[in-house]
Amino acid sequence: MKDENLQKLTEDLSSSYFNKEFKHQARFNKRLRTTGGRYMLYSHDIEINPKHYELFGEKELISILKHELCHYHLHMEGRGYKHIDHDFKMLLKKVGGARHCKYIPGHKNRKRTVHSYKCTSCGLHYTRYRKMDTTRYVCGKCNGKIKKC
């Protein structure tokens, strides 16, 4: 599928499911890795990960487009367009869009390093994904010094 076909499909979905016109660009973006698509707040364009179309077909593509069109139309109307907003959840349910896209097989997840810290006074154990400068922070429970385990 080419960008022109994606644009036409997006316009058709917008008019049939939302009864509104899609006036901006829809295109494939090969650089997308962790998401099926994205709605761009400032340009109002929609970008789609072509891998999802190649691996899962047109049904998954339509589901992703419905999701992104929910963001688009709610943002254009000035209503809650974020994933957490009630308006977004209700509209997504109404049109039958995907809440999450399918997992791409073979995609390597980034391994997260877990850093462990311990209070020298009370022994409280802290786990963090980010490194912490132990000279700048103290224990939140007893104000004791923190050391790396």
Beta strands, then each sheet from edge to edge (+ up, - down):
strand 1: 26-28
strand 2: 37-39
strand 3: 46-48
strand 4: 115-119
strand 5: 125-128
strand 6: 146-148
sheet 1: 1+ 3+ 2-
sheet 2: 5+ 4- 6+
end
